[in-house]
Amino acid sequence: MGQILSHPKTEKSSEEGGDQFVAYGLSCMQGWRVSMEDSHSIILDINTLLEKNASDKQNAFFGVYDGHGGEKVAIFTGERLPKILAQNSLYQSGDYIQALKDTFLATDVAILNDDELSKDPSGCAATSTLITPDAIFCANAGDSRSILSIDGLVKPLSFDHKPTNEGEKNRIVNAGGFVDMGRVNGNLALSRGIGDFEFKDSKILPPEEQAVTALPDVLEHKLNTLSDEFIVLACDGIWDCLTSQQVVDFVRRYVKENKTLTEICELMMNTCLAPTSGGSGIGCDNMSVCIVALLHEKESLDQWYARISNKISDEDLKKLPTADELSNDLYKVDLETKLSDTKDEDSINGKIGGLRSTTKDVHDDHDEDEDDDDVLKGGAPAFLQQLLAASSASRNNNVIYLDPSATSILQSLGVMEEDGEVNSENNDADDDAKIKDISEETTEENGAEAN
């Protein structure tokens, strides 16, 4: 999970804008992490990046880049990837799918050609959408995600690249790597991305066949702006907490309530933010989310709001979860309490009992009577399961390494004191009792022998 703070940084960096074709709102939040490693690209007309427009078509470009191991590669990608795309000859000729694939790989090359950056160990997941007058092209490498709302139903524009996916695992193994604890070589939790060159070191394999590759999947969607409502791009700090359909429902509810796109982004991040850092790690990541409204035939943003709102009846609105309901479902705490108490983590740890994390693929369905068990399914200790779920533990050469972020989990479970010392109070008492028993037995035996 990376290093975490004692209190989250909930200040938001937000922006909004648009033109006659699209409108957008974007917001980013550092959260519990010690640094902000996300980056993004927003370009309403990518042709303006060229000295001379190569096309009469106005194409918009949006990208979210979720960094890990540092922020340098993510920042570089946000700045350079759109420029590399605009300069690509295939892009200029209209072959957008191949141009996007080439651009992601070329961004890796540009990093390697940078004397300083080529030595940087960081990397980033990258999800981006190129919006033309006729279609959406989504290029994705990693576990960030882009989705589309079509009359309120979600359509995935990308698919998460995880090492456990069969095709991804086959490529990793064929490149001489392995998958352990759901990670490439027991380390990296995503199987595609930009940077991460320690996993791209085969001298005989092309870039697309390396254990980790920057080659994106590219999905094309033909636009119908009457039914196509909006796109959401976000890093896994959002998707770890909410399903794709929940995000669509969330945006539509608050469009109906006439919140601005940036306000919806900010509210979504507050909803996903964990109330403490001592849980499973869900909600403790950096968060970035971008909502792109698809305007129909040059309608205004107000007209777009009215069009979406008119599709949602009062009965439909009741079925769309509120931010409070989602926060309660995730963490058993309402939004107002959570946001006030994250200023004092000790306070909220006292108010909230067992935190519950809910994702699309993970459910806590064991009985309350079993909560005191020290061993979960699979025979692993409960605290180790928490560490693994929080990505606070990794394994290399059959040795378990604990990230510094594991400290808060160990403390919450009573395994470690706040000063960093292992809690051995009970063990010491048991040992003292055993020593006393042995001493008494020895004394009695010596007395018997003397008699």
Residue pairs with C-beta under 8 A, 6 or more apart in sequence:
1 281
1 284
1 285
1 390
1 391
1 392
1 403
1 405
2 33
2 34
2 68
2 285
2 391
2 403
2 405
3 33
3 34
3 403
3 404
3 405
4 32
4 33
4 34
4 277
4 284
4 405
4 408
5 32
5 33
5 34
5 277
6 277
6 345
7 342
7 343
7 344
7 345
8 30
8 31
8 32
8 273
8 274
8 277
8 284
8 342
9 29
9 30
9 31
10 29
10 31
10 270
10 273
10 339
10 342
11 29
11 30
12 27
12 28
12 29
12 266
12 269
13 27
13 28
13 29
14 25
14 26
14 27
14 28
14 262
14 265
14 266
15 25
15 26
15 27
15 42
15 262
16 23
16 24
16 25
16 26
16 260
16 261
16 262
17 23
17 24
17 42
17 44
18 24
18 44
18 293
18 295
18 301
19 44
19 45
19 58
19 60
20 295
20 298
21 44
21 58
21 60
21 131
21 133
21 295
21 298
22 44
22 60
22 131
22 292
22 293
22 294
22 295
23 261
23 292
23 293
23 295
23 301
23 304
24 42
24 62
24 261
24 290
24 291
24 292
24 293
25 260
25 261
25 262
25 263
25 264
25 265
25 290
25 291
26 40
26 42
26 262
26 265
26 288
26 289
26 290
26 291
27 262
27 265
27 266
27 269
27 288
27 289
28 36
28 38
28 40
28 286
28 287
28 288
29 266
29 269
29 273
29 286
29 287
29 288
30 36
30 286
31 237
31 269
31 273
31 283
31 284
31 285
31 286
31 287
32 273
32 274
32 277
32 283
32 284
32 285
33 284
33 285
33 286
35 71
36 71
36 286
37 66
37 67
37 68
37 70
37 71
37 74
37 122
37 124
37 286
38 64
38 65
38 66
38 67
38 71
38 74
38 235
38 286
38 287
38 288
39 64
39 65
39 67
39 71
39 74
39 75
39 77
39 78
39 79
39 124
40 62
40 63
40 64
40 65
40 78
40 288
40 290
41 61
41 62
41 63
41 65
41 78
41 79
41 81
41 82
41 128
42 61
42 62
42 63
42 290
43 49
43 60
43 61
43 62
43 82
44 58
44 60
45 58
45 59
45 60
46 59
46 60
46 61
46 82
46 85
46 86
46 130
47 53
47 54
47 55
47 57
47 58
47 59
47 86
49 82
49 83
49 86
49 87
50 86
50 87
54 86
54 92
55 92
55 94
57 132
57 133
58 133
59 130
59 131
59 132
60 130
60 131
60 292
61 82
61 85
61 128
61 129
61 130
61 131
62 128
62 129
62 131
62 231
62 233
62 290
62 292
63 77
63 78
63 81
63 82
63 126
63 127
63 128
63 129
63 233
64 126
64 127
64 128
64 144
64 233
64 234
64 235
64 288
64 289
64 290
65 74
65 77
65 78
65 124
65 125
65 126
65 144
65 194
66 74
66 124
66 125
66 126
66 142
66 143
66 144
66 235
66 236
66 237
66 286
66 288
67 73
67 74
67 75
67 122
67 123
67 124
67 286
68 122
68 123
68 124
68 125
68 188
69 121
69 122
69 123
69 196
70 120
70 121
70 122
71 122
72 117
72 120
72 122
73 111
73 117
73 120
73 122
73 123
73 124
73 194
73 195
73 196
74 122
74 124
76 107
76 110
76 111
76 114
76 117
77 107
77 124
77 126
77 194
77 195
80 107
80 110
81 103
81 104
81 107
81 126
81 128
81 194
84 103
84 106
84 107
84 110
85 91
85 99
85 100
85 103
85 130
88 99
88 102
88 103
88 106
90 96
90 98
90 99
90 102
91 99
91 100
91 103
96 130
96 132
96 135
96 137
96 218
96 220
97 137
97 218
97 220
100 128
100 130
100 137
100 139
100 216
100 218
101 139
101 215
101 216
101 218
103 139
104 126
104 139
104 141
104 194
104 214
104 215
104 216
105 207
105 208
105 214
105 215
107 194
107 214
108 194
108 195
108 197
108 200
108 207
108 214
111 117
111 118
111 120
111 194
111 195
111 197
112 118
112 197
118 197
120 195
121 196
121 197
121 198
122 195
122 196
123 188
123 193
123 194
123 195
123 196
123 197
123 212
124 142
124 193
124 194
124 195
125 141
125 142
125 143
125 144
125 161
125 190
125 192
125 193
125 235
125 236
126 139
126 140
126 141
126 142
126 144
126 193
126 194
126 214
126 216
127 138
127 139
127 140
127 141
127 142
127 144
127 145
127 146
127 158
127 233
128 138
128 139
128 140
128 146
128 233
129 136
129 137
129 138
129 139
129 146
129 157
129 231
129 233
129 292
130 136
130 137
130 138
130 139
131 137
131 223
131 231
131 292
131 294
132 223
133 223
134 222
134 223
135 220
135 221
135 222
135 223
136 148
136 157
136 220
136 221
136 223
136 228
136 231
137 218
137 219
137 220
138 146
138 157
138 158
138 218
138 219
138 221
139 216
139 217
139 218
140 146
140 157
140 158
140 159
140 161
140 216
140 217
140 218
140 219
141 161
141 192
141 193
141 194
141 213
141 214
141 215
141 216
141 217
142 160
142 161
142 190
142 192
142 193
143 160
143 161
143 162
143 189
143 190
143 236
143 239
144 158
144 233
144 234
144 235
144 236
144 239
145 156
145 158
145 160
145 233
145 234
145 236
145 239
145 244
146 156
146 157
146 158
146 231
146 232
146 233
147 154
147 155
147 156
147 157
147 158
147 231
147 232
147 244
147 247
147 248
148 154
148 155
148 156
148 157
148 221
148 228
148 229
148 230
148 231
149 155
149 228
149 229
149 230
149 231
149 232
149 248
149 251
149 252
150 227
150 228
150 229
151 227
151 229
151 311
152 229
152 248
152 249
152 252
152 311
152 312
153 245
153 248
154 244
154 245
154 247
154 248
155 221
156 219
156 244
157 219
157 221
157 231
158 217
158 219
159 217
160 190
160 236
160 239
161 168
161 190
161 191
161 192
161 193
161 217
162 168
162 182
162 189
162 190
162 191
163 169
163 172
163 179
163 182
163 183
163 184
163 188
163 189
163 190
163 191
164 179
164 182
165 191
168 191
168 192
169 179
169 191
171 191
171 209
171 211
171 213
172 178
172 179
172 184
172 191
172 211
172 212
173 179
174 209
175 202
175 205
175 209
175 210
175 211
176 202
176 211
177 184
177 185
177 199
177 211
178 184
178 185
178 186
180 186
180 395
181 388
181 394
181 395
182 189
183 189
183 394
184 190
184 191
184 199
184 211
184 212
185 199
185 211
185 396
186 394
186 395
186 396
187 394
187 396
188 196
188 199
188 212
189 391
190 212
191 211
191 212
191 213
192 212
192 213
192 214
192 215
192 216
193 212
193 214
194 214
196 212
199 210
199 211
199 212
200 207
200 210
200 211
200 212
200 213
201 210
202 209
202 210
202 211
207 213
207 214
207 215
208 215
221 228
223 294
225 294
225 295
225 296
225 297
226 296
228 294
229 252
229 293
229 294
229 308
230 251
230 291
230 292
230 293
230 294
230 308
231 291
231 292
231 294
232 247
232 248
232 251
232 289
232 290
232 291
232 292
233 289
233 290
233 292
234 247
234 287
234 288
234 289
234 290
235 285
235 286
235 287
235 288
235 289
236 285
237 269
237 272
237 283
237 285
237 286
237 287
237 288
238 247
238 268
238 269
238 272
238 287
238 288
238 289
240 272
240 282
240 283
240 285
240 359
241 271
241 272
241 282
241 283
241 330
241 359
242 250
242 268
242 271
242 272
242 326
243 359
243 360
246 321
246 326
247 268
249 320
249 321
250 264
250 268
250 271
250 320
250 321
250 323
250 326
251 264
251 268
251 291
252 308
252 312
252 320
253 312
253 317
253 320
253 321
253 322
254 263
254 264
254 267
255 264
255 305
255 308
255 309
256 308
256 309
256 312
256 317
256 320
258 305
258 309
259 267
261 291
261 293
264 291
265 289
265 290
265 291
267 323
268 289
268 323
269 287
269 289
270 323
270 327
270 335
270 338
270 339
271 323
271 326
271 327
271 330
271 335
272 283
272 287
272 330
273 283
273 287
273 338
273 339
273 342
274 282
274 283
274 284
274 331
274 355
275 283
275 331
275 333
275 337
275 338
275 341
275 342
275 348
275 352
275 355
276 342
276 345
276 348
276 349
276 352
276 355
276 408
276 412
277 284
277 345
277 405
277 408
278 345
278 349
278 355
278 408
278 409
278 411
278 412
279 331
279 355
279 357
279 386
279 390
280 355
280 357
280 386
280 389
280 390
281 389
281 390
281 391
281 392
281 405
282 330
282 357
282 359
282 389
283 330
283 331
283 357
284 390
293 301
293 304
294 304
295 301
295 303
295 304
296 304
296 307
299 307
312 320
321 329
323 335
324 334
324 335
324 336
327 333
327 334
327 335
327 338
328 334
329 358
330 356
330 357
330 358
331 338
331 352
331 355
331 356
331 357
332 352
332 353
332 354
332 355
332 356
333 341
333 348
333 351
333 352
337 348
337 351
338 348
341 347
341 348
341 351
342 348
349 412
354 371
356 364
357 364
357 389
358 364
362 389
366 376
373 382
374 381
374 382
375 381
375 382
376 382
376 385
378 385
380 388
382 413
383 409
383 410
383 413
383 415
384 393
386 409
386 413
387 393
387 402
387 406
387 409
390 405
390 406
390 409
391 403
392 402
392 403
392 405
392 406
392 409
393 400
393 401
393 402
393 403
393 406
394 400
394 401
394 403
395 401
407 416
407 420
410 416
411 417
411 418
414 423
415 422
415 423
416 422
416 423
417 423
